[in-house]
Amino acid sequence: MDFINQLNRQHFEGRHSNTELEARIQSYELAAKMQADAPVAIDIDNEPEHIRSMYGLDQKETEVYGRQCLLARRLVERGVRFVQLYSGAGSKWDSHSNIESNHSRLCGGVDKPIAGLIADLKQRGMLEDTLVIWGGEFGRTPMSEKGNGRDHNPTGFTMWMAGGGVKAGQAVGATDELGLHAVEDRLHVHDIHATIMGLLGMDHKEVVYMHKGRPERVDLNEGEFYKGILAKT
């Protein structure tokens, strides 16, 4: 594996302007490291029972997502910088019908594991340096669809964050009385991106990457860092 990585780096010499090639080589190098380290990181058999129970691994409803959350903690404590978890494969959260039964079941499967992850990070002294972000692609409308469902709502929806320098116990913004449109302290998705980068110690205006020969920014030149979210300003 090291020999192959050396060959890749030799191939890259004289081609430093080819950012796609560099990214591909870095992905190969990361894959090699993962193959060496992943077996230990994902082995949860040595986790004590009280930790497994904290994540809900002892309950059928929470076992699947609880395992994901526990693996996330094990990866983060081993230096993995970004971990992304998904719940409900196949758009099960996309409840255009039967929203009450669907979301009750789905929320019941993730609430305890998420709480367990945050509590576990905190008790290990990791939450202060770990930013936890929860969100979906959009919210649901306050009016019904098909009688017992809800349609997509991109104009007013909720995300939450924990740890990573975020002030705990606060709510930012509000929707109208129907819950359809954000009307108070509105934050665009680009603002969320800029804020996340700020919490990670990066200036979103300075982080520029080349894409198809053009300099790009993650916020598309529109976002602002919302500093009111900070625990200390």
C-alpha positions in Angstrom: 0.0 0.0 0.0 2.8 2.4 0.8 4.5 1.5 -2.5 1.4 2.4 -4.4 1.1 5.7 -2.6 4.7 6.5 -3.5 4.0 5.8 -7.1 0.9 8.1 -7.0 3.0 10.9 -5.5 5.7 10.4 -8.2 3.0 10.6 -10.9 1.8 13.9 -9.3 5.2 15.5 -9.6 5.1 18.3 -12.3 1.3 18.2 -12.2 0.6 20.4 -9.2 -1.9 22.5 -11.0 -4.2 19.5 -11.5 -6.3 19.8 -8.4 -8.6 16.9 -9.4 -5.6 14.5 -9.6 -4.3 15.7 -6.2 -7.8 15.1 -4.7 -7.9 11.6 -6.2 -4.5 10.7 -4.8 -5.5 12.1 -1.3 -8.7 9.9 -1.4 -6.5 6.8 -2.2 -4.2 7.6 0.7 -7.1 8.1 3.0 -8.6 4.8 1.9 -5.4 3.0 2.6 -5.3 4.5 6.2 -8.9 3.5 6.7 -8.3 -0.1 5.7 -5.5 -0.3 8.3 -7.4 1.5 11.2 -11.1 0.8 10.5 -11.3 -2.7 11.9 -10.3 -1.5 15.4 -12.5 1.7 15.2 -15.7 -0.1 14.3 -15.3 -3.0 16.8 -17.7 -2.1 19.5 -17.7 -5.4 21.3 -15.4 -4.0 24.1 -17.8 -1.1 24.9 -19.3 -1.5 28.4 -23.0 -2.4 28.7 -23.9 1.0 30.3 -22.5 2.8 27.2 -24.3 0.5 24.8 -27.5 1.1 26.7 -26.9 4.9 26.7 -27.1 4.7 22.9 -30.1 2.4 22.8 -28.3 -0.7 21.5 -30.3 -2.8 23.9 -33.6 -1.9 22.2 -34.8 -2.9 18.8 -36.2 0.5 17.9 -33.0 2.4 18.6 -30.3 -0.3 17.9 -29.6 0.6 14.3 -29.2 4.4 14.7 -27.6 3.9 18.1 -24.9 1.8 16.5 -24.2 4.6 14.0 -24.0 7.2 16.8 -21.6 5.0 18.9 -19.4 4.4 15.9 -19.4 8.2 15.3 -18.0 8.8 18.8 -15.4 6.1 18.3 -14.3 7.7 15.0 -14.2 11.2 16.4 -12.1 10.2 19.3 -9.6 8.6 16.9 -9.2 11.8 15.0 -11.7 11.6 12.2 -12.7 15.2 11.4 -16.1 14.8 9.8 -18.7 12.1 10.4 -22.1 12.1 8.7 -25.0 9.9 9.8 -28.2 9.2 8.0 -31.6 8.0 9.4 -34.4 6.5 7.3 -33.0 5.2 4.1 -35.2 5.6 1.1 -36.8 9.0 2.1 -38.8 7.5 5.0 -38.9 11.0 6.5 -40.5 12.3 3.4 -44.0 11.9 4.8 -46.4 13.2 2.1 -48.9 10.8 3.8 -49.2 9.3 7.3 -46.9 11.8 8.9 -48.0 11.2 12.5 -47.3 7.4 12.4 -44.2 7.7 10.3 -42.5 10.5 12.2 -43.5 9.1 15.6 -41.7 5.8 14.7 -38.7 7.5 13.2 -38.3 10.0 16.0 -38.5 7.2 18.5 -35.6 5.5 16.7 -33.2 8.4 16.8 -34.0 10.5 19.9 -32.2 8.3 22.5 -29.1 7.6 20.3 -28.7 11.3 19.6 -29.1 12.2 23.3 -26.6 9.4 24.1 -24.1 10.7 21.7 -24.2 14.2 23.1 -24.0 12.9 26.7 -21.2 10.6 25.9 -19.2 13.3 24.2 -19.7 15.6 27.1 -18.7 13.1 29.8 -15.5 12.4 27.9 -14.6 16.0 27.6 -15.1 15.9 23.8 -18.2 18.0 23.3 -16.5 21.3 23.6 -14.3 20.6 20.6 -16.9 18.6 18.6 -19.7 20.3 16.7 -22.9 18.2 16.4 -25.3 19.4 13.7 -28.8 17.9 13.1 -30.9 18.8 10.1 -32.8 17.6 7.0 -33.2 18.9 3.5 -36.2 21.1 4.5 -39.2 21.2 6.9 -42.9 20.2 6.4 -45.8 22.5 5.7 -48.3 23.3 8.5 -51.2 22.4 6.2 -52.0 18.9 5.4 -51.4 17.0 2.2 -53.6 14.0 1.2 -55.4 14.4 4.5 -52.7 13.0 6.8 -49.4 14.1 5.3 -47.3 17.2 4.9 -45.7 18.7 1.8 -42.1 20.1 1.5 -41.5 23.5 3.2 -38.2 25.3 2.4 -39.3 28.7 3.8 -39.3 27.8 7.5 -37.6 24.9 9.1 -35.4 24.0 12.0 -31.8 22.8 12.6 -30.0 22.5 15.9 -26.4 22.4 16.9 -24.6 21.3 20.1 -21.0 21.6 21.3 -18.3 23.2 19.3 -18.6 26.6 20.9 -22.4 26.9 20.4 -24.3 28.6 23.2 -26.6 25.9 24.8 -30.3 26.4 25.6 -31.0 29.1 23.1 -33.5 29.3 20.1 -32.6 31.6 17.2 -35.4 32.9 15.0 -39.1 32.1 14.7 -41.7 31.4 12.0 -45.1 33.1 11.5 -48.1 32.0 13.6 -48.8 29.2 11.1 -45.2 27.8 11.0 -45.0 28.4 7.3 -42.4 31.2 6.8 -39.4 32.2 8.9 -40.0 35.8 9.9 -37.6 36.5 12.8 -33.8 36.4 12.7 -34.0 34.5 9.4 -30.9 32.6 8.3 -30.3 31.4 4.8 -28.7 28.1 4.1 -25.6 30.0 3.0 -25.6 31.7 6.4 -25.7 28.3 8.0 -22.7 27.1 5.9 -20.7 30.3 6.8 -21.6 29.9 10.5 -20.5 26.2 10.5 -17.2 27.2 8.9 -16.7 29.9 11.5 -17.4 27.5 14.3 -14.7 25.3 12.8 -12.2 28.1 12.9 -12.4 29.0 9.2 -13.2 32.3 7.5 -15.7 31.5 4.9 -14.6 34.4 2.8 -11.0 33.1 2.7 -11.7 29.4 2.0 -11.6 29.2 -1.8 -11.3 26.1 -3.9 -10.9 25.6 -7.7 -13.8 23.9 -9.5 -13.6 23.5 -13.3 -11.1 26.2 -13.5 -13.0 28.8 -11.4 -12.5 29.9 -7.8 -15.5 28.9 -5.7 -16.7 29.4 -2.1 -19.0 27.1 -0.2 -21.4 30.0 0.6 -21.6 31.1 -3.1 -20.5 34.6 -1.9 -23.8 35.2 -0.1 -23.5 33.8 3.5 -22.6 35.5 6.7 -21.3 34.1 10.0 -24.1 34.4 12.6 -22.0 35.1 15.7 -25.1 35.3 18.0 -24.9 31.5 18.1 -21.6 31.6 20.0 -21.3 30.6 23.6 -18.7 33.4 24.0 -18.7 36.5 21.8 
